[in-house]
Amino acid sequence: MDDLHRVMQCSSETTLRECNEEGASNKFNPVDDETPTMVLHRIADLRLLLNAQMWSCDAKLLIFSAAAFSDNYRSLLVPIPPLFMGETGYDIDRLRHLVSRWPSCRLMLHHLRTGYLETNVSDIYLLYWVLVWQAHPFLCRLPVARLRRLCETLRLQHPVKKPSSFLSVGQERAHEDAQRSVNGNGNDNGRQFAYMGCNLCALYRFLAMGKLMQEDVSATLMLYANPELALAHSVVVQNWQHSRYGCALRCLVICELLMPSNVMQVGGDQMEFIVSNTDGLCPRYLLIYSGVPAPLPAGAAMPTESLQSVASGGGPRKRKYQRERNLFGILFDYLGSLAARAKRRLLSRQVC
């Protein structure tokens, strides 16, 4: 984390081109081996990730932006990128300013391919921190058609209203368990699952830290086997307007109850679970309901790989080749810009 933090010791309006101009060393202060070349490596990583996992990247940016613009950001935006932590508190205005400039993920990828020299270094830092550096949440978009079989496996009621998107959440091992459950090959005997209605702005902390913000530590949380009852606890929230998931979103989280001693089952057919300790909740799946559907680009494929496992699209040699090709393209454009600037200076001297 310290190395990544040291890379970005520059103002929020400094571009990569300006960092390489003569006399701009005060805007970019590399430490040890950290140089603008490292930023080019990070751009190459972002390009590769956005190209391979655009839906998963969109979900992470969507969840982060909702927490950033929440009134309770001090409690919900946890963890926060170190660059935006000041001596007296969060530099939330600067962070929100950067987030508000996010275009769609497709345009991000296009800009990182063609106009990266004009990209602010802080923008690169923030995108890299949210999409690459953050190990959690570990997201994988799954076909909504698989939800019915999963509900049967986990002994949950199937939602009457079909969600617009369905994602698995967890670490790599949990993701493998999720895939086995969705495929009907998992053995979930003795494991208890329930639906939790959750506002979009509270998802970031819950998925990243496994903890919900509770103003009253003595308060209890209600989970349900019936998704419609849980959905009533999720408030419609306007979100990042360029998200592929749409606007006016509501969310359901399928949680595994890890601490049965802190869970009470009440009611008859409608099973309810009263949880007094949220540390015993483990998020496994995320259901997103969109009030305004996001258009699916023509010919767009639905990735089912995990966010941290870009390798699922090919073997190690293929991944290395793709990364080297991306990095070579960036370095080639960068050297071309230096050559063009040197040529202009030479011509200006000849005129003089």
Backbone hydrogen bonds in HBPLUS format (Angstrom, degrees):
<---DONOR---> <-ACCEPTOR-->    atom                        ^
c    i                          cat <-CA-CA->   ^        H-A-AA   ^      H-
h    n   atom  resd res      DA  || num        DHA   H-A  angle D-A-AA Bond
n    s   type  num  typ     dist DA aas  dist angle  dist       angle   num
A0005-HIS N   A0001-MET O   2.91 MM   4  6.08 151.9  1.99 146.8 155.3     1
A0006-ARG N   A0002-ASP O   2.88 MM   4  6.09 155.2  1.94 151.3 157.5     2
A0007-VAL N   A0003-ASP O   3.25 MM   4  6.47 139.0  2.43 141.8 151.3     3
A0008-MET N   A0005-HIS O   3.28 MM   3  5.80 138.2  2.47 109.3 117.7     4
A0014-THR N   A0011-SER O   3.29 MM   3  5.49 167.1  2.30 114.2 114.1     5
A0121-VAL N   A0014-THR O   2.82 MM 107  6.06 163.3  1.84 169.8 167.1     6
A0019-CYS N   A0015-THR O   3.05 MM   4  6.34 144.8  2.18 144.2 154.2     7
A0016-LEU N   A0119-THR O   3.28 MM 103  6.31 140.4  2.44 149.4 154.0     8
A0017-ARG N   A0117-LEU O   2.94 MM 100  5.01 146.0  2.05 154.0 144.2     9
A0020-ASN N   A0017-ARG O   3.09 MM   3  5.39 146.3  2.20 104.4 114.0    10
A0021-GLU N   A0018-GLU O   3.21 MM   3  5.08 155.3  2.27  98.3 105.7    11
A0024-ALA N   A0021-GLU O   3.25 MM   3  5.61 150.3  2.34 133.5 130.5    12
A0027-LYS N   A0024-ALA O   2.93 MM   3  5.47 157.3  1.98 115.5 122.9    13
A0034-GLU N   A0031-VAL O   3.00 MM   3  5.38 168.2  2.02 133.2 134.2    14
A0038-MET N   A0035-THR O   2.85 MM   3  5.48 141.9  1.99 117.7 127.0    15
A0039-VAL N   A0036-PRO O   3.00 MM   3  5.09 124.8  2.32  96.6 111.0    16
A0040-LEU N   A0036-PRO O   3.20 MM   4  6.65 146.4  2.31 143.8 152.7    17
A0040-LEU N   A0037-THR O   3.07 MM   3  5.00 118.3  2.47  91.5 106.7    18
A0041-HIS N   A0037-THR O   3.06 MM   4  6.48 145.8  2.18 143.2 152.5    19
A0042-ARG N   A0038-MET O   3.02 MM   4  6.38 150.1  2.12 143.3 151.2    20
A0043-ILE N   A0039-VAL O   2.89 MM   4  6.22 149.8  1.98 147.5 156.1    21
A0044-ALA N   A0040-LEU O   2.97 MM   4  6.23 155.2  2.03 145.3 151.7    22
A0045-ASP N   A0041-HIS O   2.98 MM   4  6.31 151.9  2.06 145.7 153.2    23
A0046-LEU N   A0042-ARG O   2.91 MM   4  6.17 157.4  1.96 147.4 153.5    24
A0047-ARG N   A0043-ILE O   2.88 MM   4  6.10 158.7  1.92 151.6 157.3    25
A0048-LEU N   A0044-ALA O   3.04 MM   4  6.21 162.1  2.07 146.7 151.3    26
A0049-LEU N   A0045-ASP O   2.94 MM   4  6.11 160.1  1.98 148.7 154.4    27
A0050-LEU N   A0046-LEU O   2.85 MM   4  5.95 170.2  1.86 154.4 157.2    28
A0051-ASN N   A0047-ARG O   3.03 MM   4  6.03 154.5  2.09 142.9 150.0    29
A0052-ALA N   A0048-LEU O   3.07 MM   4  6.20 150.5  2.16 141.8 149.3    30
A0053-GLN N   A0049-LEU O   2.74 MM   4  5.62 157.0  1.79 155.0 161.3    31
A0057-CYS N   A0053-GLN O   2.95 MM   4  6.08 160.6  1.99 153.7 159.6    32
A0058-ASP N   A0054-MET O   2.92 MM   4  6.03 156.4  1.98 144.5 151.2    33
A0059-ALA N   A0055-TRP O   3.08 MM   4  6.34 153.3  2.15 143.2 149.7    34
A0060-LYS N   A0056-SER O   3.11 MM   4  6.43 157.1  2.17 148.6 153.8    35
A0061-LEU N   A0057-CYS O   2.98 MM   4  6.24 163.6  2.01 156.3 160.5    36
A0062-LEU N   A0058-ASP O   2.85 MM   4  5.97 156.1  1.90 149.2 156.6    37
A0063-ILE N   A0059-ALA O   3.00 MM   4  6.17 164.1  2.03 150.3 153.4    38
A0064-PHE N   A0060-LYS O   3.02 MM   4  6.13 159.9  2.06 145.4 151.3    39
A0065-SER N   A0061-LEU O   2.91 MM   4  6.00 165.9  1.93 150.4 154.3    40
A0066-ALA N   A0062-LEU O   3.13 MM   4  6.30 154.3  2.19 145.5 152.0    41
A0067-ALA N   A0063-ILE O   3.32 MM   4  6.57 156.5  2.38 144.1 149.1    42
A0068-ALA N   A0064-PHE O   2.96 MM   4  6.21 152.8  2.03 149.2 157.8    43
A0069-PHE N   A0065-SER O   3.09 MM   4  6.26 148.6  2.19 149.2 154.7    44
A0070-SER N   A0067-ALA O   3.29 MM   3  5.15 162.1  2.33 100.4 105.2    45
A0075-SER N   A0072-ASN O   3.01 MM   3  5.66 142.9  2.15 117.6 126.7    46
A0076-LEU N   A0072-ASN O   2.93 MM   4  6.04 154.8  1.99 151.8 159.5    47
A0077-LEU N   A0073-TYR O   2.82 MM   4  4.99 159.0  1.86 129.9 135.7    48
A0084-PHE N   A0081-PRO O   3.00 MM   3  5.81 161.3  2.04 127.2 132.1    49
A0085-MET N   A0082-PRO O   3.13 MM   3  5.28 160.4  2.17 117.3 115.4    50
A0091-ASP N   A0084-PHE O   2.81 MM   7  5.02 169.4  1.82 145.1 145.5    51
A0086-GLY N   A0089-GLY O   2.67 MM   3  5.08 148.0  1.77 153.9 158.3    52
A0095-LEU N   A0091-ASP O   3.17 MM   4  6.45 161.0  2.21 149.6 155.4    53
A0096-ARG N   A0092-ILE O   2.83 MM   4  5.95 166.7  1.85 151.7 155.2    54
A0097-HIS N   A0093-ASP O   2.96 MM   4  6.07 147.8  2.07 139.9 149.1    55
A0098-LEU N   A0094-ARG O   3.15 MM   4  6.46 154.4  2.22 146.8 151.9    56
A0099-VAL N   A0095-LEU O   3.00 MM   4  6.29 163.2  2.02 153.2 158.2    57
A0100-SER N   A0096-ARG O   2.84 MM   4  5.91 156.0  1.90 147.9 154.0    58
A0101-ARG N   A0098-LEU O   3.17 MM   3  5.41 146.8  2.29 101.8 111.4    59
A0102-TRP N   A0099-VAL O   3.06 MM   3  5.43 166.8  2.08 114.5 118.5    60
A0108-MET N   A0104-SER O   2.87 MM   4  6.20 151.0  1.96 150.0 159.6    61
A0109-LEU N   A0105-CYS O   2.99 MM   4  6.20 162.4  2.02 148.2 151.2    62
A0110-HIS N   A0106-ARG O   3.06 MM   4  6.33 157.2  2.12 141.6 148.2    63
A0111-HIS N   A0107-LEU O   2.83 MM   4  6.00 160.0  1.87 150.4 155.5    64
A0112-LEU N   A0108-MET O   2.88 MM   4  6.11 156.6  1.94 153.1 159.6    65
A0113-ARG N   A0109-LEU O   3.12 MM   4  6.27 126.3  2.42 137.3 150.4    66
A0113-ARG N   A0110-HIS O   3.18 MM   3  5.16 138.6  2.36  94.3 106.1    67
A0114-THR N   A0110-HIS O   2.99 MM   4  6.19 148.4  2.09 148.1 156.5    68
A0115-GLY N   A0111-HIS O   2.73 MM   4  4.89 147.2  1.84 129.3 140.5    69
A0118-GLU N   A0115-GLY O   3.09 MM   3  5.70 152.7  2.17 115.3 122.8    70
A0119-THR N   A0116-TYR O   3.04 MM   3  4.99 161.9  2.07 104.6 109.3    71
A0123-ASP N   A0120-ASN O   3.04 MM   3  5.23 126.3  2.34  99.5 113.4    72
A0124-ILE N   A0120-ASN O   3.21 MM   4  6.65 154.0  2.28 149.1 155.7    73
A0125-TYR N   A0121-VAL O   2.92 MM   4  6.23 158.0  1.97 148.1 154.6    74
A0126-LEU N   A0122-SER O   2.93 MM   4  6.10 166.4  1.95 148.5 151.3    75
A0127-LEU N   A0123-ASP O   3.01 MM   4  6.18 171.2  2.01 152.8 155.3    76
A0128-TYR N   A0124-ILE O   2.91 MM   4  5.98 162.5  1.94 149.7 155.3    77
A0129-TRP N   A0125-TYR O   2.86 MM   4  6.03 156.0  1.92 149.8 156.9    78
A0130-VAL N   A0126-LEU O   3.01 MM   4  6.19 164.7  2.03 153.7 157.0    79
A0131-LEU N   A0127-LEU O   2.92 MM   4  5.90 169.2  1.93 153.4 157.0    80
A0132-VAL N   A0128-TYR O   2.88 MM   4  5.21 151.1  1.97 131.7 141.1    81
A0133-TRP N   A0128-TYR O   2.94 MM   5  6.26 165.1  1.96 153.2 158.2    82
A0134-GLN N   A0129-TRP O   3.02 MM   5  6.00 136.6  2.22 148.9 157.3    83
A0170-GLY N   A0138-PHE O   3.13 MM  32  5.15 131.4  2.38 130.5 143.1    84
A0307-LEU N   A0139-LEU O   3.03 MM 168  5.63 140.5  2.19 152.9 165.0    85
A0140-CYS N   A0168-SER O   3.19 MM  28  5.22 137.3  2.38 143.0 146.1    86
A0168-SER N   A0140-CYS O   2.86 MM  28  5.22 158.9  1.90 149.2 152.9    87
A0142-LEU N   A0166-PHE O   2.83 MM  24  5.60 174.3  1.84 160.9 162.5    88
A0146-ARG N   A0143-PRO O   3.08 MM   3  5.78 161.5  2.12 118.2 123.2    89
A0147-LEU N   A0144-VAL O   3.01 MM   3  5.49 164.7  2.03 117.7 122.7    90
A0150-LEU N   A0146-ARG O   3.16 MM   4  6.40 155.2  2.22 149.5 157.0    91
A0151-CYS N   A0147-LEU O   2.91 MM   4  6.17 158.6  1.95 155.5 160.5    92
A0152-GLU N   A0148-ARG O   3.15 MM   4  6.48 152.9  2.23 145.5 152.3    93
A0153-THR N   A0149-ARG O   3.04 MM   4  6.31 152.9  2.12 143.9 151.3    94
A0154-LEU N   A0150-LEU O   2.86 MM   4  6.13 156.1  1.92 156.2 162.7    95
A0155-ARG N   A0151-CYS O   2.91 MM   4  5.73 106.5  2.46 135.2 150.5    96
A0156-LEU N   A0151-CYS O   2.81 MM   5  4.76 170.2  1.82 142.8 146.2    97
A0155-ARG N   A0152-GLU O   3.40 MM   3  5.03 156.1  2.46  93.1  99.7    98
A0157-GLN N   A0225-ALA O   3.35 MM  68  6.12 160.2  2.39 150.6 155.6    99
A0164-SER N   A0288-ILE O   2.86 MM 124  5.86 133.3  2.08 147.7 162.0   100
A0165-SER N   A0288-ILE O   3.22 MM 123  5.13 149.7  2.32 143.6 144.7   101
A0288-ILE N   A0165-SER O   3.05 MM 123  5.13 168.3  2.07 138.6 142.1   102
A0167-LEU N   A0286-LEU O   2.90 MM 119  5.07 165.2  1.92 152.0 156.5   103
A0286-LEU N   A0167-LEU O   2.73 MM 119  5.07 161.9  1.76 150.2 153.8   104
A0169-VAL N   A0284-ARG O   2.64 MM 115  4.79 168.1  1.66 136.9 133.8   105
A0175-HIS N   A0171-GLN O   2.72 MM   4  5.96 146.5  1.83 153.8 165.3   106
A0176-GLU N   A0172-GLU O   3.02 MM   4  6.36 149.8  2.12 145.3 152.3   107
A0177-ASP N   A0173-ARG O   3.03 MM   4  6.40 154.1  2.10 146.3 153.3   108
A0178-ALA N   A0174-ALA O   2.82 MM   4  6.09 147.5  1.92 142.2 152.1   109
A0179-GLN N   A0175-HIS O   2.91 MM   4  6.21 153.7  1.98 148.7 154.9   110
A0180-ARG N   A0176-GLU O   3.05 MM   4  6.34 155.5  2.12 145.8 152.0   111
A0181-SER N   A0177-ASP O   2.93 MM   4  6.19 151.8  2.01 145.9 153.9   112
A0182-VAL N   A0178-ALA O   2.89 MM   4  6.13 161.9  1.92 153.2 157.8   113
A0183-ASN N   A0179-GLN O   2.97 MM   4  6.10 150.1  2.06 142.7 151.0   114
A0185-ASN N   A0180-ARG O   2.72 MM   5  4.99 145.5  1.84 161.9 158.2   115
A0184-GLY N   A0181-SER O   3.03 MM   3  5.01 152.5  2.11  98.9 107.4   116
A0191-ARG N   A0188-ASP O   3.08 MM   3  5.36 164.1  2.11 126.9 129.6   117
A0257-LEU N   A0192-GLN O   2.87 MM  65  5.54 167.0  1.89 152.3 156.6   118
A0194-ALA N   A0255-CYS O   3.02 MM  61  5.55 148.3  2.12 149.1 158.6   119
A0255-CYS N   A0194-ALA O   2.88 MM  61  5.55 160.9  1.91 171.8 168.5   120
A0195-TYR N   A0224-TYR O   2.60 MM  29  5.10 169.6  1.61 159.8 157.5   121
A0224-TYR N   A0195-TYR O   2.92 MM  29  5.10 159.4  1.96 142.6 148.5   122
A0196-MET N   A0253-VAL O   2.84 MM  57  5.13 140.3  2.00 139.6 152.5   123
A0253-VAL N   A0196-MET O   2.90 MM  57  5.13 162.6  1.93 146.2 152.1   124
A0198-CYS N   A0251-CYS O   3.29 MM  53  5.65 173.3  2.29 138.1 140.0   125
A0202-ALA N   A0199-ASN O   3.05 MM   3  5.50 146.7  2.16 111.0 120.5   126
A0203-LEU N   A0200-LEU O   3.17 MM   3  5.38 159.0  2.22 107.6 114.0   127
A0206-PHE N   A0202-ALA O   3.45 MM   4  6.52 163.5  2.48 144.7 149.3   128
A0207-LEU N   A0203-LEU O   2.79 MM   4  5.84 168.0  1.81 163.1 164.7   129
A0208-ALA N   A0204-TYR O   2.95 MM   4  5.94 152.4  2.03 145.6 153.9   130
A0209-MET N   A0205-ARG O   2.77 MM   4  5.49 160.8  1.81 145.6 151.5   131
A0210-GLY N   A0206-PHE O   2.80 MM   4  4.57 131.0  2.04 115.4 127.3   132
A0219-ALA N   A0216-ASP O   2.92 MM   3  5.33 163.8  1.94 116.2 121.6   133
A0221-LEU N   A0275-VAL O   2.81 MM  54  5.03 159.3  1.85 144.1 151.4   134
A0275-VAL N   A0221-LEU O   2.82 MM  54  5.03 177.1  1.82 156.6 157.1   135
A0223-LEU N   A0273-PHE O   2.93 MM  50  4.99 155.8  1.99 144.3 151.5   136
A0273-PHE N   A0223-LEU O   2.78 MM  50  4.99 158.6  1.83 147.3 147.5   137
A0225-ALA N   A0271-MET O   3.10 MM  46  5.46 155.1  2.17 151.2 149.7   138
A0230-ALA N   A0226-ASN O   3.38 MM   4  6.71 157.1  2.44 146.9 153.1   139
A0231-LEU N   A0227-PRO O   2.81 MM   4  5.99 151.9  1.89 149.7 158.0   140
A0233-HIS N   A0230-ALA O   2.98 MM   3  5.58 158.3  2.03 115.5 122.3   141
A0234-SER N   A0231-LEU O   3.05 MM   3  5.24 164.8  2.07 110.6 114.8   142
A0237-VAL N   A0249-LEU O   3.12 MM  12  5.51 159.8  2.17 142.0 147.4   143
A0249-LEU N   A0237-VAL O   3.06 MM  12  5.51 133.1  2.28 157.9 144.1   144
A0243-SER N   A0240-TRP O   3.25 MM   3  5.77 163.9  2.28 121.0 121.6   145
A0246-GLY N   A0243-SER O   3.45 MM   3  5.79 170.5  2.46 107.5 110.1   146
A0247-CYS N   A0292-VAL O   3.31 MM  45  5.24 149.5  2.41 133.7 141.9   147
A0291-GLY N   A0247-CYS O   3.20 MM  44  6.15 136.5  2.40 154.5 163.1   148
A0292-VAL N   A0247-CYS O   3.42 MM  45  5.24 156.7  2.48 134.3 131.5   149
A0291-GLY N   A0248-ALA O   3.16 MM  43  5.12 141.4  2.32 117.4 128.7   150
A0250-ARG N   A0289-TYR O   2.92 MM  39  5.09 151.3  2.00 144.2 152.8   151
A0289-TYR N   A0250-ARG O   2.80 MM  39  5.09 170.3  1.81 162.9 161.9   152
A0252-LEU N   A0287-LEU O   2.88 MM  35  4.98 156.8  1.94 146.9 152.4   153
A0287-LEU N   A0252-LEU O   2.78 MM  35  4.98 172.8  1.78 157.0 158.5   154
A0254-ILE N   A0285-TYR O   2.91 MM  31  4.99 155.7  1.97 132.7 140.5   155
A0284-ARG N   A0254-ILE O   2.88 MM  30  5.70 160.7  1.92 159.1 163.6   156
A0285-TYR N   A0254-ILE O   3.26 MM  31  4.99 156.2  2.32 134.5 139.1   157
A0256-GLU N   A0282-CYS O   2.82 MM  26  5.10 165.3  1.85 144.9 147.7   158
A0282-CYS N   A0256-GLU O   3.03 MM  26  5.10 151.0  2.12 144.4 152.1   159
A0258-LEU N   A0280-GLY O   2.78 MM  22  4.94 163.3  1.80 162.6 160.3   160
A0262-ASN N   A0259-MET O   3.02 MM   3  5.76 156.8  2.08 123.1 129.1   161
A0263-VAL N   A0260-PRO O   3.09 MM   3  5.08 163.6  2.12 112.1 112.7   162
A0274-ILE N   A0264-MET O   3.22 MM  10  5.31 151.7  2.31 135.1 143.3   163
A0266-VAL N   A0272-GLU O   3.29 MM   6  5.54 151.5  2.37 135.9 144.0   164
A0280-GLY N   A0277-ASN O   3.13 MM   3  6.01 168.8  2.14 122.4 125.9   165
A0281-LEU N   A0278-THR O   3.08 MM   3  5.34 161.4  2.12 115.4 115.6   166
A0300-ALA N   A0297-PRO O   3.06 MM   3  5.43 156.5  2.12 134.3 132.3   167
A0309-SER N   A0306-SER O   3.20 MM   3  5.17 149.7  2.30  98.8 107.8   168
A0312-SER N   A0309-SER O   3.20 MM   3  6.00 176.7  2.20 121.6 122.6   169
A0313-GLY N   A0310-VAL O   3.36 MM   3  6.35 176.9  2.36 124.5 125.5   170
A0314-GLY N   A0311-ALA O   2.91 MM   3  5.51 171.0  1.92 125.7 128.6   171
A0319-ARG N   A0315-GLY O   3.00 MM   4  6.30 160.1  2.04 156.6 162.5   172
A0320-LYS N   A0316-PRO O   2.91 MM   4  6.07 160.7  1.94 148.9 154.4   173
A0321-TYR N   A0317-ARG O   2.88 MM   4  6.05 155.1  1.94 144.7 151.9   174
A0322-GLN N   A0318-LYS O   2.92 MM   4  6.14 159.9  1.96 150.4 155.3   175
A0323-ARG N   A0319-ARG O   2.94 MM   4  6.14 163.7  1.97 150.8 155.3   176
A0324-GLU N   A0320-LYS O   2.92 MM   4  6.05 164.7  1.95 149.4 153.9   177
A0325-ARG N   A0321-TYR O   2.87 MM   4  5.98 151.3  1.95 145.0 153.4   178
A0326-ASN N   A0322-GLN O   2.96 MM   4  6.18 158.4  2.01 147.9 153.2   179
A0327-LEU N   A0323-ARG O   2.91 MM   4  6.13 165.7  1.94 152.4 156.5   180
A0328-PHE N   A0324-GLU O   2.79 MM   4  5.86 154.6  1.86 143.4 150.9   181
A0329-GLY N   A0325-ARG O   3.01 MM   4  6.19 155.1  2.08 143.8 149.9   182
A0330-ILE N   A0326-ASN O   3.10 MM   4  6.42 155.9  2.16 147.9 153.9   183
A0331-LEU N   A0327-LEU O   2.93 MM   4  6.17 168.0  1.95 155.0 158.1   184
A0332-PHE N   A0328-PHE O   2.84 MM   4  5.94 154.4  1.91 147.7 155.2   185
A0333-ASP N   A0329-GLY O   3.07 MM   4  6.26 162.5  2.10 146.2 150.1   186
A0334-TYR N   A0330-ILE O   2.90 MM   4  6.08 154.8  1.96 147.6 155.6   187
A0335-LEU N   A0331-LEU O   2.87 MM   4  6.06 162.8  1.90 151.5 154.7   188
A0336-GLY N   A0332-PHE O   2.96 MM   4  6.14 149.9  2.05 142.3 151.3   189
A0337-SER N   A0333-ASP O   2.97 MM   4  6.27 149.5  2.07 145.4 152.6   190
A0338-LEU N   A0334-TYR O   3.12 MM   4  6.46 152.5  2.20 145.4 152.8   191
A0339-ALA N   A0335-LEU O   2.93 MM   4  6.17 156.4  1.98 148.8 155.1   192
A0340-ALA N   A0336-GLY O   2.96 MM   4  6.18 156.5  2.02 147.2 153.4   193
A0341-ARG N   A0337-SER O   3.03 MM   4  6.21 154.1  2.10 143.5 150.2   194
A0342-ALA N   A0338-LEU O   2.96 MM   4  6.19 155.3  2.02 146.8 153.5   195
A0343-LYS N   A0339-ALA O   2.94 MM   4  6.14 150.9  2.02 145.2 153.2   196
A0344-ARG N   A0340-ALA O   3.05 MM   4  6.30 155.1  2.12 145.2 151.1   197
A0345-ARG N   A0341-ARG O   3.08 MM   4  6.35 155.9  2.14 145.7 151.9   198
A0346-LEU N   A0342-ALA O   2.98 MM   4  6.20 155.1  2.05 145.7 152.4   199
A0347-LEU N   A0343-LYS O   2.98 MM   4  6.23 157.6  2.03 149.7 155.3   200
A0348-SER N   A0344-ARG O   2.97 MM   4  6.17 153.9  2.04 145.5 152.8   201
A0349-ARG N   A0345-ARG O   3.03 MM   4  6.29 150.0  2.13 145.8 153.1   202
A0350-GLN N   A0346-LEU O   3.10 MM   4  6.36 153.8  2.17 145.2 152.1   203
A0351-VAL N   A0347-LEU O   3.03 MM   4  6.29 151.3  2.11 146.6 153.9   204
A0352-CYS N   A0348-SER O   3.12 MM   4  6.36 153.2  2.19 140.6 147.4   205
